[in-house]
Each structure stands twice: as C-alpha cells, then as structure tokens.
Amino acid sequence: MSEQAPASHLASAGAAVASNGEQKLGILLVFLSALMWSLGGAIARFIETPDSWTVVFWRSFWAAAFLLAFMAWRDGVRGTVRLFFDMGLPGLLVAICFATASTSFVVALGYTTVANILLMQAGVPLLAALFAWMLFRERVAVATWVAIAAVISGVAIMVSESFNGEVSPIGDGLALLIAVAFSIATVITRRFAHVRMTPATCLGTILAATFAFSQTSLLSVSSEDMGFLFAFGALNLGLGLACFATGARLVPAAIAALIGTFETLLGPIWVWLIHSEVPSARTILGGAVIFAALLVHLGLEFRRQSRPAKAGITGMPNPN
C-alpha cells in the first residue's frame, strides 16, 4: 500500500542538477520503493491477528525502528535529533497526517479490498491540487481541473458500492480518509519546503504506535505473525520510504510520481495472485477512471518539465 504515499507524490527540486548516472540510480530507487509499498496489502492478508490495533502498533513500531536506524546511519545520532527539531509545526502536521493514513490503512483492510484503497490513493496528486487551491488559492490549470473532476467521478463510482451493501461504507470511508490525509500532507510539504519527510514520517509511525497502544489490550502475537508484522513495518513501510527519500532527490517530480503509480498498479495484482482477492467491477471501472486521469496528468506534467526552461526544472520539495 500505500500510506507510504505522501512521499510517493513528492520529489526533489534538486533533480535538475543530477547527472545521468544519478538519475538512473534515482529511478531504480523510486521503483524499488513503489515495489516495496505495493506488497503491503499482500503481506497484511497473511497476518492472522484479529485485533487491528495490535497490527497497527507492531507495524508502526518496526517502521519507526527501521527509520530511526536509517537516519542514524545517514545523518548520525546528533543529526537525526536535529532533523526532528528542525521540522517545526509543518513537520508535526505531516506526521499527524501520516499517522492518520497509516492507521486507517490497516483498519480499512478489514472492511474493503486492497484495490479499493490503492486506487483511491492514485488520485492524491490531483486532490492535493484541489486542496492547494481551496486553502492557498494556488493557480490550477484547466487540464488539472478536468483531471480532478475525473478523479472525483472515479471515487464516486467506487464508493457507490457502499450504498447497495456490496462494500462496507466504513471501508470506503477510511480509504477516502487515507487519500485526503495524504493530499493534505502533500500540500503542507509543498508549502513548507524545509519539511524533511523521513523524520516527519518516522514521527507519524511513533504517533500511530502510541495511539494503537492505548487502544489495544493485548500485544502478544504468534512468531509467524511477528515475522509478517516485521516485514509489514520495516520492509514494506520503512525500506520503501528510505528508498524513495533517497531516490526522489535525483529525478524530476513528474518522473518520480509516474514511477510511483506502479504501487497502485501492482498492489491489487499481488493480492489477486497470492490471495485470490478479485476487485469488483465498480472498483475496476472507478479505478480505471482515476488511473487514466492520473497518467494523462502526469504525462502532461512530464512534457512540461522536459521542455528547456529558462530558470531550470522545478519540482516539489525533498521528501526526506
């Protein structure tokens, strides 16, 4: 999945100065992050622990442990502490958004399909543009407005299953909440370029673990479940974010976002192949509308960024 996702919609402004070799490495790392994130739903389906809050706690715990170790290795202990203090209020807001999204993702898996969750997340960049216009009156191009309308239509098709009882309204509501939380995090990160996504996301996992700890009465799980929870947290979430935070600094924003769509594409396929979870017709239809709108929008953005610019290529802030 993808609650990893606010990062999957952010890329570095420094990509313009990256060499060809660095860009190739960046593309590889961003693809590996999308691959790691796409395995989230398939891993979660192996976990037999019935209490969602127990799953949220251990997943967040292992993700936080991995991210703290990664930052300590990359920036040193003092540098890691400084990163947390330098985030300020914007970093705290991003962390809250991420904690909300990551918690909602785990709980939503008990009510709806992986495809429903991931396909709704595909519209995050366009929802972010809508929120940026609503909150800060940022200019939105006509093509983007058309894409936003298509995304809203696709989401409406998907959630329409909730009205006839085929899919839980709780599941669809949580899936939509995930997309909204990621969109807000994206807008905040765009607005405050100094926000470092790795410490903000790490703080989000700590907040999620703390809240889950207050909601569950039993943290013990089987050794088999603990193995899957470690993979769900450290590898799916933590390693995915570390790869993206490193790779997205080396490629233009549109390329990073385009490669990030592999998470949306591969996630439902893994669950279908491994667990035989087949998306419904409305999920496929609504998801196709969202996915097509995203690809067309990113394609236009890629063409725009590929043109020789007088002031160089610009992108979104660093995700790390």
N, C-alpha and C positions, 0 to 999 in steps of 0.2 A: 503494500500500500503505500502508501502514501501520505500518511500525515507528515511524512518527511517532506511533504510537499511544499511548505512555503519556500524552502530552499530550491525546490525544483522549478520555481518560477522566477529565480533571481540569478543574475550573472554579473560579471565584473566589468567595470568601466575600464580597467586596465588591460582588457583583452586586445585593445588596438595596438599595443606595443609588443605583444607576444610574438616570438619567432614562429616559423612554420613548424619546427620540431616541438615547441612548447604547445602550439595549438593542437597538434596531433595527440600529444600526451593529454591535454585538457579534454579533447573529445573522447578519448579512451576512458578517462576517469569519470566523466559525466555519464557515459554509457554504463560503466560498472555501477555507478550509484543508482541509475534507473533499474538496472538488473536486480540489485540487492533489494530495492524497495518493492519491485514487482512480486517478490517472493513472500511478502508479508501475509497476504491472505491465505496462501497455501500452507505456510508454517502454522498460522493460527488455527487452521482446521485440524491440525494434529493434536492440539492441546486439549486434554480431557477435563481439566479443572473446571468445574461448573460455575464458580464464582468469578464474574468478570473483573471485580475489583482486585482479586488476587492476581489475575493475569496482568492488569494494568500496573500493579505495584512491581512485580518482578520484571516485566518488560522495561518499565521506566528505570528501575534500579540498575539493570545490566547496561542499558543505553547510557545512563549517567556515568557509570563506572568507565565504560569504554571512552566516552567523550572527554572525561577528565584526564584519563591516561593519555589520550591523543594530544590534548592541548599541552599537558605537562611535557610530553616528548617534543612537541613542536616549538613551544614558547618558553619552556622551563616553568618551575613552580611559581616563581615571582611574576613572571609574565602572564601566567594563567590567572593569578589573583588580580593582577592589574586589568586584564580583559574584562573580568566580571564588574569591577568598579567603574570602568570606562563606558559600560553600556548605558548607564543612566536610565531615565524613565522610558525612553523608546525601547530599550532592550528588555525592560521589565514587561512592557505591554506585549512585545513579540513573544516573550516567554509564556505569558498568560494565554495568548492565542494558541501557541503550540501545545501547551498543556491541555487546553480545551479540546483541540483537534485530536491529539494522540489518545486521550481518554475516550472521546466519542467514537473513534475508530474501533477500538476494542469492544466497546459496548454494542455498537451498531452491528458488528459481525454476528451477534446473537439474534438479530432481528431481520436482517436483509442479506442480500448476496454481495459477494466481493465486487462483482461487476457494477452493481448499483452505486457502491461507494466510490470506486475508482473513476467511473465515467462521469459522475457529478464533479469530481475534482478536476477533470480535464478543463472545465470552464473557469478555473480560478484566475488565470491572467486576465480574462475578459471581465469577470466580476470585479477584479481589482481596479480595472479602468473605470468601471461604473462607480465604485465607491470613491475613487480619487476625484471624480467629477462632483459627486454629491458632497464630499467633505471639504475639498480644497479647490473646487472649480477648475481642476486641471482640464485643458482642452482635450476633447475626444474626437478623433477623426470620424467622418461619416462611415467609412468602412468598418471601424471598430464598433460603432453603434449598431450596424447591421449584424455584426458577429455577436454582439451582446444579446440582441433580440433573438438570434438563432439559439444561443445557449439557454436563454430563459424558456424558449419553446421546447427544447430538448429535455430540460429538467421537468417541465410541466408534463410531458409525455411519460417520463419515468415515474414521477410521484403519483400519476393518475391511478396506478395500480393500488395505491393505498385506499382509494375511495371505494373500490369494489371488494376489498378484503383479501386480494391476492398477495399483497405485501404489507407488512406492518407499518403503520404511519410513524411509529417510533423509530423504526429503522431508517425510513426515508428522511424523517426529520433530523436524525443525527447525521446522516450523510450530507444533508444540506448544511447543517451547522458546521461540519468539517470544512466544507468549501468556503463558507462565509468567514470562518476563523482564519483560514489560510489567506484569503483575499485581504483581510484587514492587516495581517502581518506583512503581506507584500506591500501594501500602501505605506505602512509605517516605515518599512525598510527603505522604500524609495524616497520618502520624505526626509528621513534622517540617515544620511549616507554613512555616518560614523558607527552605526549599529553593526556589531560583529555577530554574524548568525550562529557560529558554533557555540560560543558561551551562552547566547540567548536561548538557543535550543536546548543546551545542556541544563540551564536553569529551568526550562519548561519541563524536562523529564523529572527533575527533582521535585518541582511543584506537583506534578501528576502523581509521583510516588507517594508524596506526603499526604495528598488528599485521599488516594486509594487506601493508604494505611489506616486512615481514620474511618473508612467505610467498611473494611473487612475485619472479620473476627478470626480468620484462620489463614495463615500464610504458608502453612506446610503444603507441599505438593510432592508428587512422586518424582523419583530420579529421572524418569523418562520425560515427564513434563518439564522438569527443570532444564533439561538439555534443550528442549524446544523453546523454552522461555529465554534461555541464553541466546539462542540463535535469533529469536524474535526481537530481542532488545539490542544486543551487542552487534550482531551482524546485519540484520535487516535494517534497523534504525540507525545505530551508531556508525557502523562502517559505511553505510550508504551516504550518510551526511558528511563523513570525513572525506570520502572520495569526491563528492560534489563540491564541498567547500574548497578543496584543493584545485580541482579541475576547472570549475566555472570561472576562476580568475584568469584563465588563459584563452577563453573563447568568447566571441560576441554573444550578447544576451539572447538574440533570436535563435542562434545555433544551440545554445545551452537549453533553452526552453523547448526547442524542437526535439532534441535528443531525449529530453525528459518525458516526452509523450510515450516513449517505449514502456514506461511504467504502466500507463493506462492501457496500452495495447497488450502487454504480456501478462499483467496481473490476472485478468479473468481467464486467460488461456491456461496458465499453470493450474488454477483451481479446477478448471474443466478437465484437464488431462489427468491430474492426480486424484481429485476427489469427485469427479463426475458432476460438478455443480454447473448446470447449464443455465445461462441467463434467459430470462423470459423474452418474449417477442417485443414487448414495450421497452424493456431495458435496452435491447439491441437497437431498436428504432431511435429511441431518445438519445442513446449514447452515440449512435452514428451521426445524428444532427450536431451534437456537441463537438464530437471529434472532428467532423468536417469543418465546422466553423473555426475551431482552433487551428487546424492545419492551414486553412486558407489565410487566416490572420497572421500566423507565424511566417507563412511563405511570403506574404507582402512585406512583413517587417524585415525578413531576411534580405529581400531585394533592396529595401531601403537602406539597410546597413551596409550592403555590398557596394553601393554606389560611392564613388570617391567623394568624400565630404570635406568641405573647406576647413572644418575645425576638428576633423577626425571622427572616428566612430564613437558613439556614446552608448552606454548601456546602463543597466541597473547597478546598484551598489554591491560591494563584495558580500557574499553570503556568509563569510566566516568571521 
